Amino acid sequence: MNQASLHRLLSQKGKDSKELFDLRLATNLTLIQKQFFSLYPEERHEKNFKKLLQLLPKLYLERPEALRNQDLQRLKSGNWYQSEKIVGMQLYVEHFNKDLKGLQEKIPYFKKLGVNFLHLMPITTRPKGESDGGYAVNSYLEVDKKYGSKKDLLELTSALRKNGIYLMLDFVVNHTSNEFSWAKKAIKGDKKYQNYYYTYEDFTVPAEFEKTLPEVFPETSPGNFTYIPEMEKWVMTVFNSYQWDLNYTNPEVFLEMLANLVKLTDMGVDVVRFDALAFLWKKIGTISQNLPEAHNLISLFRMCLQVVAPGSILLAEAIVAPTNIVKYFGEGEKRGNECEVAYNASLMALLWNSIATKKTQLLYKSLMHVPPKPKDCTWINYIRCHDDIGLGYENHLIQELGWNPEMHRKFLLDYYCQRLDWSPAKGMLFMYNPKTGDGRITGSAASLLGLEKAIATKNDDLIKESVNKIIMLHGITLAFEGIPLIYAGDEIGTLNDYSFQNDASKKGDSRWVNRPRQDWETISKLEKEDSPQLAIFRTLQKLIKIRKENTVFADHNNLEIYHTGNDHILSLERTHDAKRLLVICNFDENPQVIDSSWIKKLGYFSNGEPLDLVSGEKIALNSALLEVMPYQMLWLMKS
């Protein structure tokens, strides 16, 4: 049983809010103490631990009463984030509708589509010019003026709560910008704040780190350290030269960041996206990613947040190998006690692999290779986001298929990045390293799936095929266990936006090609004329409605994957009580057949022909084979 389950039991006792806080603190105290002293040895940091114990009640008393009441309601209701009724959207506020007030005006649009969970890209203050898309933060709590004010944010979160919409915001936990107040003080020579970062008098220690540290952005920000002339010191900058890595070996940094975290939830944030959490702990002789100390630190954040604000949860932004992703839910005594939610980045990357190869072998191998997640945790499933598509497949699984890993990744880059004339995809390369051949892919879902090329060449067959691909991939995320997340614009098949190439602050970052403005003109015409955009919107709207009406889509660790004997087909089943749903998808451009005997054994034809929820038609068998059309997705329901 994880700690949240214990708090749920405590919440049934009928005590007042403060007493329940005391009980939560007492329940978590042993784990909090253990994690704290595992990072900060007791003989040197007993005073810091006492500071933490003084900080927690202070943060609790500062939490708004309405949110304290919501915390208790959520504790009593169970794992609200595993509900089938949650469907999300990720967006840039300024690209969606100007600012926070403009976003609030669009609540009816979210409700029309069926979206009730929003991830807003960073809205806090950041440097002018380059800011890594807002992930170089000047403040954790102040709203950038271009989005409005903190008052606008509070009004938005209040309106979202009234409309049953959850909010996720980023917490850039690994680094600050070089304009952050701590960095400014460090530059001026303040030793206290120089110790908030990894700063060094000369390059001796950095040189030792560099022996094993990989480069995140080898093209634009090679190396992992930047020399600061004003400070006459080197500072660790793993991502970009203007992003300074926080030194969590200093407990004062943890205490300050915990306060920032809680204050963020106090503004009405339901889910906190822990950005770049795999990088939190640095150690010479390692790649300084996914270290045990990082997991202890994340669990420490979680245990403290759970005491103060148990209605808010953490999402792990860990784009790492599949076997490493599940570790961010917690292992051993931390099992279920790190992040409640994690990005299913592996599923995303594997789906793009299957589109390019038209095969599902690597998808099956990888999914079967991932250890089961704790029952109280869930995924966020998506096909596109603001970021690139990495090719972090496990080499040994590629080799087991008889493929060369390097050549296979080269094929994927060629397929998606316009290096093959026959490919329908129109994507771009990101962070290509000619030394290693490593690279990543950018582009909107619709452009990567052929819609841009189809429209440009006026190829009706390719348009239809592209629309079917878009619907199938989104349908898989809607049917998989976890929270489906649509990237704003994908619901209407928005194409690549090449305007970034004319902006000096963006042209070096091809990820901006898949960060378009929301096309409200197209949306206004959706009901007036038939178009690929209308087909995509209406089908996703329908699938979202179906998902919300069927408890079989809730995440109860109730997903089973079936091999069909056909390498072009993916099949999975969701079950809950007496309900069962079988998902069958064809990744090939030709019709495919599968042996139906195993489907019959599952009972899908025992009471006549099963209903396909996607088409609304019953599926008939004219032989022992079931035919699945190109890029078709079936949702077969058995009651």
N, C-alpha and C positions, 0 to 999 in steps of 0.2 A: 504493500500500500504506500503510495507517495504522500507527501505532506499535504497536498491540496485535499486529498480524500479525508485526512484527519481533520482538517479545518472545516470540511463540509459536515462531518459528524458533530463537531463542536458548535457549529452555527445552529443546530437544531435544539440547542439547550435553552433557548429563550432568554439568554442574558442580554444586558444592554451592550451597546457598541464598544465602549471602553473595556468592559470585562472580557469581551470576545477578543479584543486586541491583545490584552494581557495573556489570554490563553494561547493565542497564536504564537506570541513571542516565546512563551514557555515551551510550546510544542516544537518550535524550530531552533531553539537556543543551542541545543547540543550540536546540531549540524552547522549552524552559523559559526559557533566557536571552533569546531573542528576545521572547517574550510578556512576560516580567518587565520588560524595559527599554522595551517599547512603552508600558507603563503607568506605569513609574517610571524616568524618565530616568537613564541611567548616571552622568552627571556629579554627580548629587545622591544617588544611591541604591546606589552600589557596595557600601557596608557592609551594606545590607539584603539584597543578593543573596548576599553571603558568609554572612549569617545563615541564609538559605534553604538553602544548600549544606551548612551544619553541621546544620541541622534534619532534613533528609531521612534521613541514616544513623541519627540518634538515634531517629526515629520507627520506622524499620525494625527496629532492635534491640529496641524495646519491643513489637513485634507478637508475639502469642502464637505459639508454634511450630506448634501444630495448624493455625492459620490460614495461616501461611507455607507449610506443606505443601499445604494446600488451594489456595492461590494457584497453586502450580506444577502441580497436577493440572488445574486449570481452564484454565491457559494451554495445556497440552498437548492438552486435549480440544476446543479451539476455542471458537466463540461459543455457549456453553451457553444463553445467554438467547434464542437464536433457535429453540430446540427446540419441536417440536410437543407435547412432553410437559408443558409448563408451562401451568398454568391458575391464575389468581390470585383472591384475594378481598381486598377492602378493608373494614376494620372499626374501630369504636371499641371498645377493650378493655373499658371499663366497661359499655358497652351490650351487648357480646357475652356475656361471662360474668364479671362482677365485676372481676377483676384478672388479672395475668399468670399466676398459678397456675391460676386458673379457665380461662384461655385454653389453657394447656398440657393441661388435662384434656379439652379438646375436639379434640385432634389426631385421634382416631378419626372424628369427624364430618367433618373436612376430607377425610380419606382416603376416607370413604364417598362423598362428593360427587365427589371427584376433584381437589380443590384442593391444590396443592403450592407455592403462592407467596402470602405474606401481606403486605399493607400495613397496618401498625398506625398509626392516627392518633396524633398526638403524645402521648408518655407521659412527657416530661420535666417538670420543675417549671415552674409558671406562676403568674401572679397569681391571687388569689382573686377571685371575681366575673367580670367580663368578661376574656376572654383570647383572643378570636378563635378559639375552639375549640381552644385549646392552641398556636396559632401565635404567641402572644406568649410567648417563652421566657425563663425565669429562669436556665436552665442548659441546656447542650447535652448533658450527660452524666449528670446526676443524675435518677433516676427519681422521679416524683411519688409520695408515700406512698400515695395512693389506689390506685395500680397495684401497689404492692409495693416491692421494693428492687432495687438493682443486681444483687444476688445472684440474685433471682428472674428478672431479665432474662437473666443468664448461663446459668441453668439452662434457661430457655425456649429460648434460641438453641442450646444443646447438644442439647436434645430435638428441635428442628426439624431440625438437621443429621442426627441419627440416623434421622429419618423421611423424609429427602429433601425437606424443605420449605424453600424460600428465604424470607428475610425482608427486607422493605423498611421503612426508617424515614425520617422526615423530617429534613432539615437546613435549618433556617430561616436561609438564607444572607443574606437581605437586611436583616434587622432583629432587634433583641432587644426584650424588654419594658423598661419604664422601671424595673423592679425588678432587672434584670440587674446583676451586680457592677460592670461598667464604667459603666453608667448611674448607679448609686448614687455611685460615686467622682466622676463628672462633676458631679452635682448638688452635691456637697460642695466643688466648686471645683477639682478636680484637672485641670489643663490637658491633661495627657497623655491622659486618658480623654475629655475634652471633644472632643479631636481624633479620637477613635474614631467620632464622629458628626458630622453636619452641624449645627454650632451657630453662632449669630450674635448679636452684641451688640445689633443693632437689626433692623428689618424691611426694610432697603434691599436686601440680597441676596435674601432670601426673596421680596420683591415682584417681582424680576426672574424668579425661578424660576416664580412663580405665573402669569406671563403666558402660559406655554405648557404648564404641567403640568396634565393632566386630574385629575379627582377620582375616586378609586377607590370610595369610599363616600360619595356626596354627601348622602345622607339623615342618616346617623349621625355622619359625620366629615368635614364639608366643609373644603376647604382642605388644604394639605400641610405646614403648620407649626404647632407648638404652643408657646406661651410657658410657660417654666418659671420661676416667681417665685423659687424658692430659688437658682436659678443666674443669674437675671436675664438669661437668654438665650432665643432662639428655637431650637428643634430641629426638624429635618425629620421629619415623621411622615406618610408617604404613605398608609399604610393606616389606622391608628387612632391617636388621640392618645397611647395607651400603648405604641405600637410605634415605637421609634426606629430610623431608617434608618442602617445602618453606612456609614462613610465609607471606601470602598475606594480613594480617592485617597491614603490613608495606608497605606504598605506594611506597617506593623506590624499593621494590621487583617487583612490577607491572611495574614500569618505565623501569627497567633493562630488564625484561622479554619481554616487548613490543619491545624494541630495538632488542633483540635476534630474536624475531619472524619475524620482518620485514627483518632483514638481512638474515634470512633463505630463505625467498621468493625472495630476491635479487639474489640468486644463481640460480634461474630458477625453483623454486618449485611452482607448480600450486595449489596443495591441501596440507594443513598442517593438519596432524592427531594430534589432541589434546588428548594426552594420559592421562588416569585416571582423566579426568576433573570433574567427580562427587565428587572427594575428595578435591577440591581446597580450601574450606573454613572449618575451624575447630571451633567447639563451644561445650563447656562443657555441658553435659546433653543431647546431641544428638549423633547419630551415625556418625555425621560429613560427611554425604554423601547427595548429591542432595539438599543442603541447598539453600534458596533463594539468599543468598549472592554469592554463587558459580555461579548462573545464571546471576546475575548482573555483576560479574567479567568477565564471558565469553562474555557477550554482550558488555562490555567495550572494551575488546580485539578486538572483531569483528568490532565495530564502528570505532575504530582507524585504524585497518588494511584496512578497506574499503576506508578510506580517502586517505591513502598513496599508497596502492597497491590493487586497486579494482579488478584486474584480478586474484588474488589468493583468495582461499576460505578455510573454516575450516570444518573439519570433527570431529564429536563428538564420542570419544571412550568411550561410556557410556554403560557398560554391566549391565543394570539395568532392573527392571520390565517394561513391555511394556507401561504401562501408564506413567511411568517416562521418557522413552526414548524420546517421542515426545516433552517433555518439553524443551529439548536441542535445539529445533528449535526456541524456544522463545514463551512466552505466553503474553497476554495482549498487552501493547505497545511494548513489546519486540518480539511479534509474527513475525517470519520470520527474526528476527534481532539477533539471536545467531549464531548457526552453520547452514551452508547451507546443510550439508550432515551429516547423522548419520548411524552407523552400524545397520542393521536390525537383531540384535542378537536374538530377539524373534522368528522371522521366522526361523532362523537357528536351534535354540533349539527345536522348535515345529516340524520341519521336522524330526529331529532325534527321537523325541517321536513317530511320526507317523510310522516311519520305524519299531521301536521296537514293537509297539502295533498293527500295521497293520490297525490302525483306525485313523480317521481324526477329531473326535469330539472336542478334546482339541485344535487342530489347528484352527478349525472354531470358537470355543468360544473365544479364545484369540485374533484372528484377528478382530473379530467383536467388541471386547472390547476396542481396541486401538482407541483413538480419532483421527480424521483426521489430517493429517499434513498440514502445510501451503503450498499454491500452488507453492511457489518459493523454496521449499526445496525438498530434495530427499533422498533415502536410498542407502546404499551399501548392496547388497544381496550376501550372501556367504553360503557355507555349511561347509567349513573348513578353518582354519587359523593356525597361529603359536601357538595359545593358546589352552586352554582346552575347553571342552563343559560343560558349567554350566547348572544346572537344575533349573533355576530361574522362574519356572512357578508359576502362582498365585494360592495359596492354595484354595481359595474359588471357583475358576473355576474347579479345580480338584474334589472338594467335590460335586459340582453340577452334576458331572457325576457319583456320587455314589462311588467314589474311595477315599481311604485313602491317603492323600498327602505323608506321610512318607513311607508307603509301596510301593506307586507308584514309588517314587524316588529310593527306594531300588531295585525294579524290573529293572529299567533302568540301574542302576549301575551293577546289576548282568548280565543283557542281554549283555551289551557292554564290560564288563571287565572280561570275561571268567569265570563267576561263574555259567553258565548254559551250560550243555553239548550240548544241542540241538541248542544253538544260533550260527549262522554263524559268529558273530562279534568277532574280536580279538583286543580289546582295552586294556587300562591300567587305573588303578585308579590314580587320582591326588588329593592331599590334602584331603585325607579321614580323617574325624574326628570321631573316635569311640564313643566319648561322645554324639554326636548329630546324627550320621549316615549320616551327610552331606558329599558329595564327588563330584568330577567332573571326566570327562572322557577325556582321550587322545587317539590318534591313527589317522592314515591317513584315508582319506575317503574310499579308496579301502579296507583297512583291516577291518574297522568298518562295511562295507557293504558286507563282506563275501568273497572278492576275494582272500585274503591271505589263508584262510582255504580251499577254493575251489581248488586253485592251489596245495596246499600241499596234498590234498586228491585225486587230479586228477579227480574231480567231474565235468564233462562237464556241467551238468544241473545247478549246483550251480554257475559255472563260468558265464554262460549265464544270470542267475538271478542277479548276482552281477553287471555285466556290465549294465544291464537294470536299476538297482537301481541307479548306478552312473550317468547314462545319465538322468534319470528322475529328480533326485535332482538338478543337474546342469541346466537342462531344466527349472525347476521352477524358479531358480534365474535369468535365462536369460529372462523369460517371465514376471516376477514380475515388478512392477514399481520401477525404480531406476537403479543403476549401478551394473551389475553383476561382481563379483570378484572371479576369479579362484585362488586357492592356487597352486603355482608352483609344478608340479609333478602330480597333480590330473588329468591333461589333458591326462596323459598316465597311469593312474591307479597305481601310485607308492605305494608300500606297506610300512609297518612300518620299521623303521630303529632302530635296537636294539643296535647299536654300542655305543650309549651314555652310556651304562651300564659299559663300560670299561674306561670311562673318569671320573676322580675324580671330576672335576669341573662341571660335568653334571649329574652324576648318581643319584643324589638325586632329580632330576626334570624330571618326566616322560613325560613332554611336548616335550622333545627332540626326543621322538619316532616318532613324526610327523613333524620332521624338517630334512628330508632327503636331500641328494645331488641330483641335477638334473641328471637323468640317460641318458646321451648323447649317450651311446652305444645303448640303447633300441631305442632312437629317430632315430639314424642312420639306424636302421633296419626296421623302420615303414613301408616303402614302399616295403620291400622285402619279407615279410612273414605275413600271417594272424595270428593275435593274439588278445587277449582281449585289449591290449594296443592300437593296431591299430584301433579297433572298437570304443574305447572311443575317441581317438584323431579325427578320421574322422567325427564322429557324432557331437562332440562339434564344430569342425571347420565348419561343415555344419549349425548347429544351430546359430552360431555366425554370419555367412554370411546372413542367413535369417533375423535375428534380425536387422542387419544394413540396410537391404534393405526395411524395413517396418516401416513407421513412427508411426504405431499403438503402437510400443514398447517404444516410447518416453514418458517421465513421465509428463503427464498433469493432474495428479490426476484422471486418467481415468481407474481405476481398480474397477471391481465389483465382489463380491464373491457370488457364487450360491450354495445353498444346493441341493443335487441331490436325497436325500432320501436313499442313500447308504453310510454307515459310513466308507467304505473303499476308497471312492472316494473324491478327491479334484477337484473342478471346479472353475475357475475364468475367467473373460473376460476383454480384453483390447479393448478400442475404440478410434478412432480418425477420425474426419470428417465422411466420409461414410464407413470407414474401421472398421471391427470388427474381433476380434480373440478370440476364445473360447479354453481354455486350460482344458483338462480333464486328470486326473492322477489316476491310480489304485495303492494303497499302499499294496495290498494283493498278496499273492503267488498263488492265484486262479483267474480264469476269473471272472469278476463281470459285472452285468448288471444294467443299469439305465433306467428309463422311459424317452423316447425321446420326449415326448409331449412338455416339457418346452423348449427344444432346438429348436423344430419346431416353437414355438411361438416367439423365438428370431429371426427367419427368416433364420436359417442356411440351411434349405432344401427347401426354397421357389424358388430358381433358380436351382433346381437339387441337385445332391450330392455335399456336400462341400469337398474341398481339405484339406487333412491332410498334413501340411507343413513338418512334421517330416518324414513321410514315403514317401511322394510324391504321395500318392494314394488317390483316392476319397473314401469317407466313405459311404457305402450303408446301408440302413435299411431294414431288411427282416421282421421285425415285429414292434411292438410298443416299443421294447427294443433296446438299444444300448449296445453291448458287448464290454468290455474293457479287454484286456489280462493282465496277471500278470505283474505288474510294467511297464505297457505301458503308454506312454504320447502322447496325441493327441494335435495338434495345428490346430484347424479348422478355416479356413479363410473365411470370408464373405465380399465381396466387395460391 
